[in-house]
């Protein structure tokens, strides 16, 4: 009776599991933001976006680095090597006013970046 040897399959699956466990925390931005929920679908993209976060106190962060709003544009230009086609995700706490988020988006837009998107969480079932 012939049997399939599953040992190599299990080895590959364990290696993939370890790779995903190590890389998953790196995919999330380190700034704690309570994102609003929406039914909108995600936007596909091939490049790694820059993350601009605004926490509940209104502090602005690029990736995990706190930055003054006046320095946001020059910092994004420097990080992107003056490539204005870089995608920028704006993550704003849901307790913030619309005006504060628009200040951040306006600053990013004034720096010449046109590919700006707002980030939200998927709507939980029952809401």
C-alpha positions in Angstrom: 0.0 0.0 0.0 1.5 3.3 -1.1 1.4 6.3 1.3 2.1 9.9 0.8 5.0 11.3 2.8 3.6 14.5 4.5 6.8 15.4 6.4 8.1 17.8 3.8 4.7 19.4 3.5 4.5 19.9 7.3 8.1 21.4 7.3 7.1 23.9 4.6 3.9 24.9 6.4 5.8 25.5 9.7 8.4 27.7 7.9 5.6 29.7 6.3 3.9 30.0 9.7 7.0 31.4 11.3 7.6 33.8 8.4 4.0 35.2 8.8 4.3 35.4 12.5 7.5 37.4 12.3 6.3 39.7 9.5 2.7 40.4 10.7 3.7 42.9 13.5 5.8 44.8 11.0 2.9 45.5 8.8 1.0 47.6 11.4 1.8 51.1 12.3 2.9 51.6 15.9 0.7 54.6 16.7 -2.5 53.6 18.6 -5.5 55.0 16.6 -9.1 54.1 17.0 -10.1 53.9 13.3 -13.7 54.5 12.2 -15.5 51.6 10.6 -16.9 51.4 7.1 -18.3 49.0 4.5 -15.9 50.3 1.8 -13.6 47.8 0.2 -9.8 48.0 0.4 -7.8 49.6 -2.4 -5.2 47.4 -4.1 -1.7 48.6 -4.6 1.8 47.3 -5.4 4.0 49.8 -3.5 4.4 50.2 0.2 2.5 53.3 1.4 3.7 55.9 3.9 1.5 56.0 6.9 0.5 59.4 8.5 -1.4 58.9 11.7 -3.3 61.4 13.9 -4.0 60.1 17.4 -6.9 61.1 19.7 -4.9 64.1 21.1 -4.4 65.4 17.5 -0.7 64.6 17.4 0.7 63.8 13.9 3.0 60.8 13.3 4.8 59.7 10.1 5.1 55.9 10.5 5.9 55.9 14.3 7.8 59.2 14.4 6.0 62.2 15.9 6.2 65.3 13.7 4.9 68.9 13.9 2.3 69.7 11.2 4.5 72.4 9.7 7.2 69.8 9.2 5.0 67.1 7.8 5.3 68.1 4.1 9.1 68.4 4.0 9.5 65.2 6.0 7.3 63.3 3.5 9.3 64.7 0.6 12.5 63.7 2.2 11.3 60.1 3.0 9.9 59.6 -0.5 13.1 60.9 -2.2 10.9 63.6 -3.8 8.7 61.0 -5.5 5.3 62.6 -5.4 3.6 59.4 -6.7 4.1 57.6 -3.4 0.8 56.4 -1.8 0.1 58.0 1.6 -2.4 56.5 4.0 -3.9 58.9 6.6 -5.0 57.1 9.8 -7.2 59.4 11.9 -8.7 58.6 15.3 -12.5 58.6 15.0 -12.8 61.0 18.0 -11.1 63.7 16.0 -12.9 66.5 14.3 -13.2 66.5 10.5 -11.3 69.8 10.4 -8.1 68.3 12.0 -8.0 65.4 9.5 -8.5 67.9 6.7 -5.6 70.0 8.0 -3.4 66.9 7.7 -4.6 65.9 4.3 -4.3 69.5 3.1 -0.7 69.7 4.3 0.1 66.4 2.5 -1.6 67.7 -0.6 0.2 71.1 -0.5 3.5 69.1 -0.4 2.6 67.8 -3.9 1.3 64.3 -3.0 -1.8 63.3 -4.9 -2.2 59.7 -3.9 -3.7 60.2 -0.4 -6.2 57.7 1.1 -8.0 57.5 4.4 -7.7 54.3 6.3 -10.7 52.7 8.2 -11.5 49.4 9.8 -14.1 47.0 8.2 -17.5 47.3 9.7 -18.1 44.7 12.5 -21.1 42.4 12.0 -24.1 43.6 14.0 -23.4 47.3 13.5 
